[in-house]
Amino acid sequence: FTDQGQKTTQSVSIEIQYAVKDSGSWSSTISITLTDAKTSLVRHTEKITPASRGQYDVRVRRTSADTDSSQIHDDSYWTSLRSFANEDPIDTDFPVARSALRVKASQFATGRLDNLSGLCKTYCLDWSGAAWAVAETNNPASLFRYVLQANANANPVADSKIDLTQLATWHEFCTLKGLTYNAVIGGRTSVKSMLDNIASVGRAVRVMKDGKWSVVIDTTQTIIKQHFSPRNAWGFSSSRIFKQTPHAWRIPFNNEDQDYNTDERLVCDDGYTESTATNIEQLQLPGVTDSDQIYQLGRYHLAGARLRPETHTFNADIEHIVCNRGDLVRMAMPHALIGVCQGRIKALATDGSGYVTAITLDEYCETEVGETYEVRVRHSDGGSSIHEISSVDGTGYVVTLTSSITTDLPEIGDLCFFGLQDLETIECIVKSITPQSDLNAK
């Protein structure tokens, strides 16, 4: 300061030298002059790159004369010496994404950084519509495969052990529905748990099919994979959840449209609005960051709670191997009044053209006056056809068809399901299969 209290510039000169450790041969002198006119701290960092790698001695000295004046503040301090090895700081056997950050030290930023956030995308094999190619993706199908084969998996799975055809189909389904998975995995978790989380966001379940990792997509199905009745199954029971379906879900999520800050959305069932819904339950959808996807999956789970309240359980013999978890099957269940009787074809009556006009079963078909009946035939290829009944003979074993069967003709030994129209069987989705002894399953 001047005598009048005004700030004036002051300069300080610093000299830096370094030498190979214990050599005493100081060289490469670096001179620095700092000039400023302020009372706060003036920082300076000098970067030195030696000619070769090794250990070095470094010395720093002030070449400007010291002063005892109370009007001059120019004390000098050497605060730290940091060394950096010119090599990859991350030692891994596989490629990883890295971020480099340079922060200038000041009185506002010292020491380590407590918080650092970034927006990242997975770079892995992704289905392009024609082939699997490396690309940025958040499609559940691609991430499902990535978890199975990434280096983070201690036992990566070979392509031959993955149902890539089904994953490609699932990829296209997720793209069509706008389903994505976005999550930061900050700790250890099992491969199966991770796969289940990804699959649930993509409206699918993880399965092992023919010895391969695969998924079953919860979407419209038209192919019946198997037929079950007391003729090829036993131990039928049912359980029904009698609880009030929630009027709405309250779903918390990290909203990507709000810089991934915590948000929530209320998803209402049919007939309710945010102002009229009173029975509200919370639903967790980890990995979903899009508000529209939150709404879509919320509605999906509301429909499941309302339209799939009943679970049927039974035992089956070796015929269970035809279907897998998630497959569409047809069931006749006398305990639930689904179907009147089930039997196998003993004889067929045909007309002059060879078309089937009547079927003789090995089970008695009981009927009531005024009701309309039909028979479903399971053919040898696993498919089925359904035909309306015009009458049943007096003994109840021969059913006469309203119209002759001209295609997919039934054969002796085929399994038949007799019952009221549209109630000879019901459609069900296989929820689980538990192996039992003697090739049986529950």
N, C-alpha and C positions, 0 to 999 in steps of 0.2 A: 504494500500500500504506500501511497505518497503521504506526505505530511498532512495533506488535506483529506485523506481517507479514500482516495480513488485507487482502483485496481490498475496495476501495470503488469505487462508481460514479464515473465521470468523464464529462463532457460536452464536446463540441467542436461549435462552430457554424461552418457553411460558407455562403458566399453565392455564388450563380451568376448571371451576367448575360450577355446576348447582344445583339447589334446587327447590323443590316445591314452588310455588309462596307464598311469605310472610312468609315462614316457618323459614328461617334463618339457616336451617340445610344443610350446604354445604357439598356435598359428591361427590364421583366418580370423584376425581381429575384426569385430563388428562394432562400429561406432554409431551411437544413437543420441540424438538431441531432441529433448522434449520441451516445447515452448507453449505456454498457456497463461491465461490471466484469470484464475478462479481459485477459490479456497477449497473446493471439494476435491476428492481424490481424482488423480489423472492416471489411468491404467494404460499399460502398453504390453503387448505380447510379441515376442520375437520368435519366429520359427527358423530353426537351423536344420539343414539336411546334410549330414556328413557324406563324404565321398564313398564310404564303404560301411558295412555293418560291423558293429563291435561295441566295446565299452569305452566310454569317454569320461574325462574330467572336464568340468565346466567351471569357469570363474567369472564373476561380474564385479566391476568396480566403478565407482563414480569418479569421473575426471574433473568435474566442476568443483571449485573450492567451496568448502562449507562456509556458513555465515552464522554469526551470532545475533544478527539484527532481528528485532521483534516485528519488523515490518515485512519480513520475507518469510514465506512458508514454502520451503523446497526440500523437505526431508525425503530421502529415497529409501525404499525397502524392496528387497528381493523376496517375493511372497512364495513362489513355488517353482519347481522344476518338474516337468512332465516328459516322459519318454514314450514313444510310440514305435512298436515293431512294424516294419514294413511287410506285413503278411496278413493273410485272411484271418480276421478276428473270430470267425465262426468255423469250427473244425467239424465238418460233417462229411459223410460219404454220399450225400445226395444234395441236389440243388435246393436252395431255399431263397425266399424273397427277403431282401434286406433294405433298410432305410438308414441313411446317414444324416446326422443332425449336427449342425455347427451353431453353438450358442455363445454369444459374446457375454463375458462376465461383467457384472455391474453390481451396484449396491442393491439392485432389485432382483438379481438372479445370481445366486452363488450355490456351490455344491451341486447335488444331483437334482434332476427333474422329477417331481412327484407324479406328474400326469403327462401322458403323451398318447394321443389318439390318432388313428388313421383309418382311411377307407380302403379296404383290401378286397380283392376278388380271387377266387380259386382258379388256377391255371392248370387244366387237366384235360384228359380225353373227353370230348363232347360229341354227341351225335349230331351230324350236320344234315341228316335226312337221307344221306347215301352212304356215309362211312363215319367211323370214329376218328376225330382229329383233335389235336391239342388246341384249346382255345379258352378264353375266359368264360366262366359259366357259373350259374347258381341253380341250374336245373337239378331237381332231386335225383333223377336217374343217373346223371353224370357223377354227382357227388356220392351216390350209392356205390358206383363202381370205384370211385377214387378212394373211398374208405377201405374197400377190400384190397386194393392194390398199392396204396401209397406206402412210402417208406416208414411212415409213422406206425404202420401195422407191422408187428413183430413177425408175422407169418403171412406175407403177401400172397394173394390167391392168383393162380394162373388163369389166363383167358379161357382155357378149356373147362374150368370149373365154374364159370359164370354164364348164365343164360343171357347172352348179349342180345339175342333177338327180342326177348321179352323186355329187356331194358330199353331197347330202341323204341319199342311200342309204347312203353311207359313214358319215355322222353317226349314223344309226340303228344301223348295225352296231357302231360304237364304243360307243354307249350300251348296247347289248345285252351286249357283251362286257366292259364296264367299262374301256375303254381311254382313257387320258388322257395329255396331254403337259404336263409342268411343267419348265421350264428357264429359267435366267437367261442371256441372251445378252449377254456383256460385251464383245464385240469385233466387228469387221467380219467378215462372212461373205457368201457369195454367196446369191442367192435360191434357186437350184437346190439348193444344199447344204442350206439350211434346210428346203426342201420335202421333200427326201429323208429328212432326219432325222425330221420329223414323220410322214411317210407310213409309215416303218418301224415306228414305235411303234403305228400304227393298222393294222398287218398289210396294208399296201398299198404300191404303187409308183407313182411319178409317171410320167405318160404325156402325150403330145400326141395327142388323138383328134379327128379332123375339124377340125383347126386350133384346138382348145380345150384349155386346161389341165384335166387330169382325173387320175383315179387308177384303178388296177385293184386290187380287193380280193382278197386270197388267202383265198377261202372256197369252200364247196362249189359246183360248177358242174354244170349238166346240159345246157346248150345247146352243141352242137358247132359251132364257128364255121367250120372248114375241115377238109378231108381231104387228106392228102399221100401220094404214092406215087411210084415211078419213072415213072409216066405223066405226072405234072405237076411233078416235082422231080428233082434229080440231085445227084451229089456227096455221097452220104450217108456220114457218119462218126459215131462215138460215142466218148465218153471217160468213163471211170468212175474215180471216186476210191476207191482201195483203202486206206482208213485206218480205224483203230479208232475207232468212235464213242465220244465221251467218256462215262464213267459218270455224270458230273454237271457242271453249270456252277457256277462260283463267280462270283456277280454282285454287284459293289459298287454301291451306290446311296445317295442322300440320302433317308433314311426320314422320310416326313411324319408318322409316328406318334411319332417321337423328335425333334421340333423340327428336322427336316431335317438332322440330324447324319449323318455318314458311317456306313453300315452295310453288311452284305453278307448274301446268302442263298444257300444251297447248294440247287440244284434238281437232283434225281436222275432218271435215266432208269428205265424199267420194270425191275424186278428188282434195284434197288440202293437202299441206304439211306445215310445220312450216315456210318455206321460201316463199310459194306462197299465203298463207292465208292473206287477207287484212282486211276483215270484221270480226273483233274479238271482242266478247263480254264477259263480266265477268259473271261467274256462281258460286253461293255460294252453297256448299254442307256441311253444318255443321254436325259434327259427323263422317265424313269419314277421315281416316288417312292413308289408304293404297293407294299407287300410282296406282296399277292395278284396284282397285275399282273406283278410280277417273276417270280413262279412260273408264271403263265400263259404269258408270252412265252418263258421259259426252256424250258418243255415244248414249245412250238411249234417252237423252233429245234432242240431235240433230235430231234423227229419229222422235221423237214426234213433234218437230217444223216443220219438213219438210212433214210428212205424215199425220198429224192431224190438218190441218189448218182451218177446217170448223166445226161449231157448229150448230146443228139443234134444234129448240125449237117448242114444241107443247103442247096442253092440252089433257088429257086423262081422261076417266071416271074411274070407279072402277077397270077396267082391269089393271090399273097401279100397283096394289098391288102385281101382280105376279112377278115383277122384282124389283131389288134393284140397288143402285148405283154400277157401275162397271160391271153390267151384260151385256152380249151380246144379242142384239135384232136385228130384221130385220124391216126395214121401207120402205114403199112405199110413195113417195112424188110427187104428180103431179106437184107442182110448180117448182120442180127441175128435172122434166122429168124422174123421177124414177117410173116405172110402168105405164101401160096404163089405167087399171081399176081394181077395187077391188069390190068383191061382195060375196054373200053367195050362197051355193049350193041349187038349187031348185029341181033338179032331177038328177038321175044317170042312164046311159045306161050300160048294162052289156051283156057279151056274155053267151054262154051255160054253162060255168064253174063258172059263178058268178063274173068274173073279170070285173072291170070297164073299159069301152072303150070310154065313152064320158061323159062330165059334162055340165049341164045346170046351168047357173048363173042368178042372178036377176039383173045383170048389163050388158050393151051393151059393147061388146069387139070389138073395132075398130082395123083393121089391114091394113097393106100396103103390096103390092105385092113385093116378093123378100126378105122379112124379115123372120127371124126365131123367133117363139114365144114359151113361156112356161108358165105353171101355177104352182104356189106354193099353196099347201093346208095346212092350219093350222088345225091339228087334235084336238080332244076333250081333249087329254092329254097334250096339249101345244106344242108338237113336230110338225114338218112339213116335207113334202116331195115335191119334184119338178118333173114335168113331161113335156116332150116336146109335142108341139101341131102340129098335121099334117094339120088341116084345121079348119076354123070357118064357120058355116053355114051362109046362106044368111042374116038371121036376126041379127046375131052377138051375140046370147045368148048361143048357144051350141058350145062347143069346143071339137073337136075330138082328142084323144090322139094318138101319134105315136105308142106307145106300151101300152098294157093293164096293168092296175094296179093290181098286184097279191098279194101284202102284204100292210099292213097299209092302208086298204081301206078307202076312204073318206066317209063321212056320210052327210045326208041332214042337212043343217044349218052350215056346216063348212065354215070358212072364206077362200076365195081364192084371190090370187094376180096374175093378168094377165099382161104380158108385154113382152118386147123383151128379148131374151135369155141373161141370166146373168144380166139383168137390171129390172127384175120384182120387186126386192127389193134390198136394200143394207144393209150390216152389220154395226152396230154402237155400241158404248159403252155408257151406261148410265152415264152421267157426274154428274147430280144432279136431285133430285126430290123434288119439293116444294109443299106441300099440299095446296089445295084450298078448297073452300066450297063445300058442297054436295058430299063429297067423291071423288072429282075430284083432279087432280094434274097437275102441270106444269113441 
